[in-house]
Amino acid sequence: MNDAIAVRNPRTGATDYWITPPTHEQLVAQCLHLRQAQMAWHGSGLGPRIEALQQWKQAIAAHRAELTDALVADTGRRSISVLEVDSLLAGIDRWCRLAPELLLETDRPTAIPFVRLQQTAVPYPLVGVISPWNFPLLLATIDTVPALLAGCAVIVKPSEIAPRFITPLLKTIAAVPALKAVLAYIEGAGETGAALIEQVDAVCFTGSVATGRRVAEAAARRFIPAFLELGGKDPAIVLASANLDLATAAILWGGVVNTGQSCLSIERIYVAESIFQPFVAQLVARAQHLSLAYPTVEDGAIGPIIAERQAQIIADHLEDAVAKGAIVHSGGKIERWNGGLWCRPTVLTQVNHTMRVMTEETFGPLLPVMPFATVEEAIQLANDTPYGLSAAVFAGSDAAAIHVAKSLDAGAISVNDAALTAVMHEGEKQAFKFSGLGGSRMGPAALQRFMRKKAFLVKTNAIADPWWFDEVRTAGTDPAER
């Protein structure tokens, strides 16, 4: 039996929960059972799969309170936990509605008159999902639901930092026998995730670039696809024509929602020189208005820092920035309350790209603001990063913002808003640079990437010899003899 792993409570700092990863033999056996069940799951057709997912939705709704409470214990915040459950329920409905059209087989003529093309696709038998701690439920299901509808079996290894939601979620899965046979959640840390990659046919990973690189290398050794969504250092550009009220409100939300613990957070802000001072004044005033969700989860908007090691990264970025001349206008330190670690929304100015807060992923509620003289300078600063997940542009017109957005090296760019890709999943987008790898996890591709395309080339005439035999017979003869 593997040793139990202690889990920290983000609100108290106390160890109050333990998980036990499977042994290697248990993992191998579980994956084998999932593979065996997947054949019937896929063979039953899309209709029964949709029915099973709808039954799962009903079971989740029935266990909503227990699941939400577990997420609150995992993360220390409530409103986002409620949103995670709601997003899962809505996501099931959305994929069940879209799947019939996305999984249609086709039969059509080709450029060769007597050959028709029948196009189909077959699912990867077993998909592995390795998910992070910042949105425990949402990111443990965002790949899982479309993979199940595609006909795959799925095994999920959530983060060992926020695993409490697994137990109530397993209750919902157990309520749907057809789903229980093809969907498993396991506990464990990095070692379990690495072992999981050795057992699956495709892997989805959300997390850091460093770990994502190891996942990609392990997948490449096995010649299986890896779908990676990794870190970000998302910029916001605010042009002189922008509406300041709109820009400051949206950027504050985009930077501190979930206490900034999101790869889609706004982590650096570039503002036209002519509006820099009023922008900073408004942003600081808004930031100072937000309070900590302490002593209870209902008391404020800013929850605790979930991962203890992340608090040290945030502190290091602040220390480095201040040492190099940055000015702190709000927040500015890691606070300890009742054992939990907290950081208030922190607006910084006098920042530049020698500072870690402008170049490395912070994953916290830090809002460094830097002026620019020209639009070209703003674009250059925004693209001066190894990341390319998403971005935001604010301007007096959509056309002016999109003109700038077209030059940004990022997969999803919010126009006159921030972090819209967190709530709008229809648009296909891929990560640029080191922010990810593989097909889009949003839009139609999010489901279709779990299918391998297959073509049947059907001859439709009764001629015995292929047409090219005639070419072989006549090659080299006198044209008059043909």
VEXDREN-2710 file (C-alpha; in Angstrom, 1 decimal):
% VEXDREN-2710
k/r/px/py/pz
1/MET/0.0/0.0/0.0
2/ASN/1.3/3.5/-0.9
3/ASP/1.8/6.0/1.9
4/ALA/-1.0/8.5/2.6
5/ILE/-0.4/12.1/1.5
6/ALA/-1.3/14.9/3.9
7/VAL/-3.4/17.8/2.6
8/ARG/-3.3/21.3/3.9
9/ASN/-6.4/23.4/4.6
10/PRO/-5.9/26.8/2.8
11/ARG/-7.9/28.7/5.4
12/THR/-6.2/27.4/8.5
13/GLY/-2.9/26.0/7.3
14/ALA/-3.6/22.8/9.2
15/THR/-3.3/19.3/7.9
16/ASP/-6.8/18.0/8.1
17/TYR/-7.2/15.5/5.2
18/TRP/-5.3/12.6/3.7
19/ILE/-5.3/10.9/0.4
20/THR/-3.9/7.5/-0.7
21/PRO/-2.6/6.9/-4.2
22/PRO/-3.2/3.6/-5.9
23/THR/-0.3/1.1/-6.1
24/HIS/1.1/0.4/-9.5
25/GLU/-0.8/-2.9/-9.7
26/GLN/-4.1/-1.2/-8.7
27/LEU/-3.6/1.5/-11.4
28/VAL/-2.8/-1.0/-14.1
29/ALA/-5.9/-3.1/-13.2
30/GLN/-8.2/-0.1/-13.1
31/CYS/-7.0/1.1/-16.5
32/LEU/-7.5/-2.4/-17.9
33/HIS/-11.1/-2.5/-16.6
34/LEU/-11.8/0.9/-18.1
35/ARG/-10.4/-0.2/-21.5
36/GLN/-12.7/-3.3/-21.4
37/ALA/-15.8/-1.2/-20.6
38/GLN/-14.9/1.4/-23.2
39/MET/-15.7/-1.0/-26.1
40/ALA/-19.4/-1.3/-25.0
41/TRP/-19.5/2.4/-24.1
42/HIS/-18.5/3.4/-27.6
43/GLY/-20.4/0.6/-29.3
44/SER/-23.7/1.5/-27.7
45/GLY/-23.8/4.7/-29.7
46/LEU/-24.0/8.4/-28.9
47/GLY/-27.6/8.3/-27.7
48/PRO/-26.9/6.1/-24.6
49/ARG/-23.8/8.2/-23.9
50/ILE/-25.8/11.4/-23.9
51/GLU/-28.4/9.7/-21.6
52/ALA/-25.7/8.6/-19.2
53/LEU/-24.2/12.1/-19.1
54/GLN/-27.7/13.6/-18.4
55/GLN/-28.2/11.1/-15.6
56/TRP/-24.8/12.2/-14.2
57/LYS/-25.9/15.8/-14.4
58/GLN/-29.0/14.9/-12.2
59/ALA/-26.8/13.1/-9.7
60/ILE/-24.4/16.1/-9.5
61/ALA/-27.4/18.4/-8.9
62/ALA/-28.6/16.1/-6.1
63/HIS/-25.2/16.2/-4.4
64/ARG/-24.6/19.9/-5.1
65/ALA/-24.3/21.0/-1.5
66/GLU/-21.8/18.3/-0.5
67/LEU/-19.7/18.9/-3.7
68/THR/-19.7/22.6/-3.1
69/ASP/-18.7/22.3/0.5
70/ALA/-15.8/20.0/-0.5
71/LEU/-14.6/22.6/-3.0
72/VAL/-14.8/25.3/-0.4
73/ALA/-12.6/23.2/1.9
74/ASP/-10.2/22.6/-1.0
75/THR/-9.9/26.2/-2.0
76/GLY/-11.1/28.4/0.9
77/ARG/-13.6/30.4/-1.3
78/ARG/-17.3/29.9/-1.9
79/SER/-18.6/31.9/-4.9
80/ILE/-16.1/30.4/-7.3
81/SER/-16.9/27.0/-5.9
82/VAL/-20.6/27.5/-6.7
83/LEU/-19.6/28.7/-10.2
84/GLU/-17.5/25.5/-10.7
85/VAL/-20.5/23.3/-10.1
86/ASP/-22.8/25.4/-12.2
87/SER/-20.2/25.4/-15.0
88/LEU/-20.0/21.6/-15.0
89/LEU/-23.8/21.3/-15.2
90/ALA/-24.0/23.8/-18.0
91/GLY/-21.0/22.1/-19.8
92/ILE/-22.7/18.7/-19.8
93/ASP/-25.8/20.2/-21.4
94/ARG/-23.7/22.1/-24.0
95/TRP/-21.7/19.1/-25.1
96/CYS/-24.8/16.9/-25.2
97/ARG/-26.4/19.4/-27.5
98/LEU/-23.4/19.8/-29.8
99/ALA/-22.2/16.2/-29.9
100/PRO/-24.7/14.8/-32.5
101/GLU/-23.6/17.4/-35.1
102/LEU/-19.9/17.1/-34.3
103/LEU/-19.8/13.3/-34.5
104/LEU/-21.7/12.9/-37.7
105/GLU/-20.2/10.5/-40.2
106/THR/-20.1/11.7/-43.9
107/ASP/-20.4/10.1/-47.3
108/ARG/-19.5/12.2/-50.3
109/PRO/-18.0/12.0/-53.8
110/THR/-14.4/12.6/-54.5
111/ALA/-12.3/14.1/-57.4
112/ILE/-12.2/10.5/-58.9
113/PRO/-15.7/9.9/-60.4
114/PHE/-15.9/6.2/-59.3
115/VAL/-14.6/6.6/-55.8
116/ARG/-16.7/7.8/-52.8
117/LEU/-15.3/8.9/-49.5
118/GLN/-16.9/7.7/-46.3
119/GLN/-15.4/9.6/-43.4
120/THR/-15.7/8.4/-39.8
121/ALA/-13.7/8.7/-36.6
122/VAL/-12.8/6.4/-33.7
123/PRO/-12.1/7.5/-30.1
124/TYR/-8.9/7.0/-28.2
125/PRO/-9.9/4.1/-25.9
126/LEU/-8.5/5.5/-22.7
127/VAL/-7.8/9.2/-22.0
128/GLY/-5.8/10.3/-19.0
129/VAL/-6.5/13.7/-17.4
130/ILE/-4.1/15.4/-14.9
131/SER/-5.7/18.5/-13.5
132/PRO/-4.6/21.3/-11.2
133/TRP/-5.6/22.8/-7.9
134/ASN/-6.8/26.3/-8.8
135/PHE/-10.2/25.2/-10.2
136/PRO/-10.4/21.7/-8.9
137/LEU/-13.7/20.6/-10.3
138/LEU/-13.9/22.6/-13.5
139/LEU/-10.4/21.6/-14.7
140/ALA/-11.0/18.0/-13.8
141/THR/-14.0/17.8/-16.0
142/ILE/-13.5/20.3/-18.8
143/ASP/-11.7/17.7/-20.9
144/THR/-13.5/14.7/-19.4
145/VAL/-17.0/15.5/-20.6
146/PRO/-16.2/15.8/-24.3
147/ALA/-13.9/12.8/-24.2
148/LEU/-16.7/10.7/-22.7
149/LEU/-19.2/11.8/-25.4
150/ALA/-16.6/11.0/-28.0
151/GLY/-16.7/7.4/-26.8
152/CYS/-13.5/7.3/-24.7
153/ALA/-13.1/5.9/-21.2
154/VAL/-11.4/8.5/-18.9
155/ILE/-9.3/8.3/-15.8
156/VAL/-8.6/11.6/-13.9
157/LYS/-5.8/12.4/-11.4
158/PRO/-6.6/15.7/-9.7
159/SER/-4.0/17.7/-7.8
160/GLU/-3.0/16.4/-4.4
161/ILE/-3.3/20.0/-3.1
162/ALA/-7.1/20.2/-3.6
163/PRO/-8.5/16.6/-3.7
164/ARG/-11.5/16.7/-1.2
165/PHE/-14.0/17.1/-4.0
166/ILE/-13.2/13.6/-5.4
167/THR/-15.2/11.8/-2.8
168/PRO/-18.5/13.5/-3.4
169/LEU/-17.9/13.5/-7.1
170/LEU/-17.4/9.7/-7.0
171/LYS/-20.8/9.4/-5.4
172/THR/-22.4/11.1/-8.4
173/ILE/-20.5/8.8/-10.8
174/ALA/-21.6/5.7/-8.8
175/ALA/-25.2/6.7/-9.3
176/VAL/-24.8/6.1/-13.1
177/PRO/-23.7/2.5/-13.7
178/ALA/-22.9/3.0/-17.4
179/LEU/-20.7/6.0/-16.5
180/LYS/-19.0/4.3/-13.5
181/ALA/-17.6/1.6/-15.8
182/VAL/-15.8/4.2/-18.0
183/LEU/-14.9/7.1/-15.7
184/ALA/-12.5/6.9/-12.7
185/TYR/-11.0/9.5/-10.4
186/ILE/-7.8/8.6/-8.5
187/GLU/-5.9/10.3/-5.8
188/GLY/-2.2/10.9/-5.9
189/ALA/0.7/13.3/-6.5
190/GLY/3.2/13.7/-9.3
191/GLU/4.4/10.1/-9.2
192/THR/0.8/8.9/-9.8
193/GLY/0.4/11.3/-12.7
194/ALA/3.6/10.1/-14.3
195/ALA/2.5/6.4/-13.9
196/LEU/-0.9/7.3/-15.4
197/ILE/0.7/8.5/-18.7
198/GLU/2.2/5.0/-19.2
199/GLN/-1.3/3.5/-19.2
200/VAL/-3.4/5.7/-21.4
201/ASP/-3.8/6.4/-25.2
202/ALA/-3.9/10.3/-24.9
203/VAL/-3.2/12.7/-22.0
204/CYS/-4.7/16.1/-21.1
205/PHE/-2.6/18.2/-18.7
206/THR/-3.3/21.6/-17.1
207/GLY/-0.5/23.1/-15.0
208/SER/3.0/24.6/-15.1
209/VAL/5.3/24.7/-18.1
210/ALA/8.0/22.7/-16.3
211/THR/5.6/19.8/-15.5
212/GLY/3.9/20.2/-18.9
213/ARG/7.3/19.7/-20.6
214/ARG/7.8/16.4/-18.7
215/VAL/4.3/15.3/-19.6
216/ALA/4.9/16.0/-23.3
217/GLU/8.2/14.2/-23.2
218/ALA/6.6/11.1/-21.6
219/ALA/3.8/11.2/-24.1
220/ALA/6.2/11.5/-27.0
221/ARG/8.1/8.5/-25.9
222/ARG/4.9/6.5/-26.1
223/PHE/3.7/8.2/-29.4
224/ILE/0.5/9.3/-27.8
225/PRO/-1.0/12.8/-28.1
226/ALA/-0.6/15.3/-25.3
227/PHE/-3.1/18.2/-25.0
228/LEU/-1.4/20.8/-22.7
229/GLU/-2.7/24.0/-21.3
230/LEU/0.2/25.6/-19.3
231/GLY/1.2/28.9/-17.8
232/GLY/0.4/32.4/-18.8
233/LYS/1.6/36.0/-18.2
234/ASP/-1.4/37.6/-19.8
235/PRO/-1.1/41.3/-20.7
236/ALA/-3.7/44.0/-21.0
237/ILE/-3.2/46.9/-23.3
238/VAL/-5.2/50.1/-22.6
239/LEU/-5.2/52.6/-25.4
240/ALA/-5.7/56.3/-24.9
241/SER/-9.3/56.1/-26.3
242/ALA/-10.4/53.4/-23.8
243/ASN/-13.2/53.9/-21.3
244/LEU/-11.4/54.1/-18.0
245/ASP/-14.3/53.0/-15.9
246/LEU/-14.8/49.9/-18.0
247/ALA/-11.1/49.1/-18.3
248/THR/-10.3/49.4/-14.6
249/ALA/-13.3/47.4/-13.6
250/ALA/-12.6/44.6/-16.1
251/ILE/-8.8/44.5/-15.5
252/LEU/-9.3/44.3/-11.7
253/TRP/-11.7/41.4/-12.1
254/GLY/-9.4/39.7/-14.6
255/GLY/-6.4/40.1/-12.3
256/VAL/-7.9/39.1/-8.9
257/VAL/-10.8/36.7/-9.6
258/ASN/-10.0/33.5/-7.7
259/THR/-7.3/35.6/-6.0
260/GLY/-5.4/35.7/-9.2
261/GLN/-4.9/31.9/-9.1
262/SER/-5.7/31.4/-12.8
263/CYS/-3.6/30.9/-15.9
264/LEU/-6.0/33.3/-17.6
265/SER/-5.4/36.1/-15.0
266/ILE/-4.3/39.6/-16.2
267/GLU/-0.7/39.7/-14.8
268/ARG/0.7/42.9/-16.5
269/ILE/-0.9/46.0/-17.7
270/TYR/0.3/48.5/-20.3
271/VAL/-1.4/51.9/-20.4
272/ALA/-1.1/54.9/-22.7
273/GLU/1.0/57.6/-21.1
274/SER/-1.8/60.2/-21.6
275/ILE/-4.2/58.3/-19.3
276/PHE/-1.7/56.5/-17.1
277/GLN/-2.2/58.6/-13.9
278/PRO/-6.1/58.6/-13.9
279/PHE/-6.0/54.9/-14.8
280/VAL/-3.8/54.0/-11.8
281/ALA/-5.9/56.2/-9.5
282/GLN/-9.1/54.4/-10.5
283/LEU/-7.5/50.9/-10.3
284/VAL/-6.1/51.6/-6.9
285/ALA/-9.4/52.9/-5.6
286/ARG/-11.2/49.8/-6.9
287/ALA/-8.5/47.5/-5.5
288/GLN/-8.7/49.0/-2.1
289/HIS/-12.4/48.5/-2.0
290/LEU/-12.0/44.7/-2.1
291/SER/-11.7/42.9/1.2
292/LEU/-10.5/39.4/2.3
293/ALA/-13.0/36.5/2.6
294/TYR/-12.1/36.4/6.3
295/PRO/-13.0/35.3/9.0
296/THR/-15.7/33.6/7.0
297/VAL/-16.0/32.7/3.3
298/GLU/-18.9/35.2/2.9
299/ASP/-17.0/38.2/4.4
300/GLY/-15.2/39.4/1.2
301/ALA/-14.1/38.8/-2.4
302/ILE/-10.5/37.7/-2.0
303/GLY/-10.0/34.1/-0.9
304/PRO/-6.8/32.6/0.6
305/ILE/-3.8/31.4/-1.4
306/ILE/-4.6/27.8/-2.0
307/ALA/-1.1/26.4/-2.4
308/GLU/1.5/27.2/0.2
309/ARG/4.4/27.2/-2.2
310/GLN/2.5/29.7/-4.4
311/ALA/2.5/32.2/-1.5
312/GLN/6.3/32.1/-1.5
313/ILE/6.4/32.8/-5.3
314/ILE/4.1/35.8/-4.9
315/ALA/6.3/37.1/-2.0
316/ASP/9.5/36.6/-4.0
317/HIS/8.0/38.6/-7.0
318/LEU/7.0/41.4/-4.6
319/GLU/10.4/41.5/-2.9
320/ASP/12.2/41.6/-6.3
321/ALA/10.0/44.4/-7.7
322/VAL/10.3/46.6/-4.6
323/ALA/14.1/46.1/-4.5
324/LYS/14.3/47.2/-8.1
325/GLY/12.2/50.4/-7.5
326/ALA/8.6/49.4/-7.9
327/ILE/6.0/51.4/-5.9
328/VAL/3.2/49.6/-4.0
329/HIS/-0.1/51.4/-4.0
330/SER/-2.3/48.8/-2.4
331/GLY/-1.8/45.4/-0.7
332/GLY/1.9/44.5/-1.2
333/LYS/2.5/41.6/1.2
334/ILE/1.5/38.1/2.2
335/GLU/-0.7/38.2/5.3
336/ARG/-1.2/35.3/7.7
337/TRP/-4.6/35.0/9.3
338/ASN/-5.4/32.0/11.5
339/GLY/-2.8/30.0/9.7
340/GLY/-4.1/30.8/6.2
341/LEU/-2.1/32.8/3.7
342/TRP/-3.6/35.9/2.0
343/CYS/-2.7/38.6/-0.4
344/ARG/-4.8/41.7/-1.0
345/PRO/-5.1/43.1/-4.6
346/THR/-1.7/44.8/-5.2
347/VAL/-1.2/47.6/-7.7
348/LEU/2.4/48.3/-8.6
349/THR/3.9/51.1/-10.7
350/GLN/7.5/52.0/-11.7
351/VAL/7.8/48.5/-13.0
352/ASN/9.8/47.2/-15.9
353/HIS/10.8/44.0/-17.6
354/THR/13.9/43.5/-15.4
355/MET/11.4/42.5/-12.7
356/ARG/10.1/39.0/-12.2
357/VAL/6.6/40.4/-11.6
358/MET/6.6/41.4/-15.3
359/THR/8.2/38.3/-16.8
360/GLU/7.3/35.2/-14.7
361/GLU/3.9/33.8/-13.9
362/THR/2.9/35.1/-10.5
363/PHE/-0.4/33.3/-10.0
364/GLY/-1.6/35.8/-7.5
365/PRO/-3.5/39.2/-7.3
366/LEU/-0.7/41.4/-8.4
367/LEU/-1.4/44.2/-10.9
368/PRO/1.8/45.8/-12.2
369/VAL/1.1/48.8/-14.4
370/MET/3.5/50.3/-16.9
371/PRO/3.1/53.3/-19.3
372/PHE/3.7/53.2/-23.0
373/ALA/4.4/56.0/-25.5
374/THR/3.3/54.3/-28.8
375/VAL/1.0/51.4/-29.8
376/GLU/4.0/49.7/-31.3
377/GLU/5.8/49.9/-27.9
378/ALA/2.8/48.4/-26.2
379/ILE/2.6/45.5/-28.6
380/GLN/6.4/44.9/-28.3
381/LEU/6.1/44.8/-24.5
382/ALA/3.1/42.6/-24.5
383/ASN/4.8/40.1/-26.8
384/ASP/8.1/40.2/-24.8
385/THR/7.3/36.9/-23.0
386/PRO/7.7/33.2/-23.4
387/TYR/4.0/32.8/-22.8
388/GLY/1.0/33.2/-25.2
389/LEU/-2.2/32.0/-23.6
390/SER/-4.5/35.0/-23.7
391/ALA/-4.6/38.8/-23.5
392/ALA/-6.9/41.8/-23.4
393/VAL/-7.1/45.1/-25.3
394/PHE/-9.2/48.2/-24.4
395/ALA/-9.9/51.0/-26.9
396/GLY/-12.6/53.4/-27.8
397/SER/-13.8/51.1/-30.6
398/ASP/-13.8/47.4/-31.3
399/ALA/-12.0/48.0/-34.5
400/ALA/-9.1/49.9/-32.8
401/ALA/-8.8/47.1/-30.2
402/ILE/-8.9/44.3/-32.8
403/HIS/-6.2/46.1/-34.9
404/VAL/-3.9/45.8/-31.9
405/ALA/-5.1/42.4/-30.9
406/LYS/-4.1/41.0/-34.3
407/SER/-0.5/41.7/-33.5
408/LEU/-0.4/39.9/-30.1
409/ASP/1.0/36.4/-29.8
410/ALA/-1.8/34.9/-27.8
411/GLY/-4.6/32.4/-28.5
412/ALA/-7.5/34.2/-27.0
413/ILE/-7.8/38.0/-26.8
414/SER/-10.6/39.7/-25.0
415/VAL/-11.7/43.0/-26.5
416/ASN/-12.9/45.7/-24.1
417/ASP/-13.1/43.1/-21.3
418/ALA/-10.7/40.7/-19.6
419/ALA/-10.4/36.9/-19.2
420/LEU/-13.5/36.2/-21.2
421/THR/-12.1/32.9/-22.3
422/ALA/-12.7/31.7/-18.7
423/VAL/-16.5/32.0/-19.2
424/MET/-17.0/31.8/-23.0
425/HIS/-16.1/28.3/-24.4
426/GLU/-17.4/28.5/-27.9
427/GLY/-14.3/30.0/-29.6
428/GLU/-11.5/27.6/-30.7
429/LYS/-8.1/28.9/-29.5
430/GLN/-4.7/27.4/-29.1
431/ALA/-1.9/28.5/-26.9
432/PHE/1.1/30.3/-28.3
433/LYS/4.7/29.7/-27.4
434/PHE/5.2/27.8/-24.1
435/SER/1.6/28.2/-22.9
436/GLY/0.5/24.9/-24.3
437/LEU/0.4/22.3/-27.0
438/GLY/-2.2/20.4/-29.0
439/GLY/-5.8/21.1/-30.1
440/SER/-8.2/23.6/-28.7
441/ARG/-10.0/22.6/-25.5
442/MET/-12.8/25.0/-26.5
443/GLY/-15.1/25.0/-29.5
444/PRO/-15.8/22.0/-31.7
445/ALA/-12.2/20.9/-31.6
446/ALA/-12.4/20.2/-27.9
447/LEU/-14.5/17.1/-28.7
448/GLN/-13.1/16.2/-32.0
449/ARG/-9.5/16.0/-30.7
450/PHE/-10.4/12.8/-28.9
451/MET/-11.2/11.1/-32.2
452/ARG/-8.8/9.6/-34.8
453/LYS/-10.1/10.2/-38.3
454/LYS/-10.7/7.2/-40.5
455/ALA/-11.4/7.2/-44.3
456/PHE/-13.1/4.5/-46.3
457/LEU/-12.3/4.9/-50.0
458/VAL/-15.1/3.1/-51.8
459/LYS/-14.9/2.1/-55.5
460/THR/-18.3/2.4/-57.1
461/ASN/-17.9/1.0/-60.6
462/ALA/-17.6/-2.7/-61.7
463/ILE/-14.4/-2.4/-63.8
464/ALA/-12.1/-5.2/-62.8
465/ASP/-8.8/-3.6/-63.4
466/PRO/-7.8/-0.3/-61.8
467/TRP/-7.7/2.6/-64.3
468/TRP/-3.9/2.9/-64.1
469/PHE/-3.5/-0.6/-65.6
470/ASP/-4.4/0.9/-69.0
471/GLU/-1.6/3.5/-68.5
472/VAL/0.9/0.7/-67.8
473/ARG/-0.2/-1.3/-70.9
474/THR/0.1/1.6/-73.3
475/ALA/3.2/3.2/-71.9
476/GLY/6.0/3.4/-74.5
477/THR/3.8/2.3/-77.5
478/ASP/3.4/4.3/-80.7
479/PRO/0.4/6.7/-80.3
480/ALA/-1.1/5.2/-83.6
481/GLU/-1.2/1.8/-81.9
482/ARG/-3.2/3.0/-78.9
END
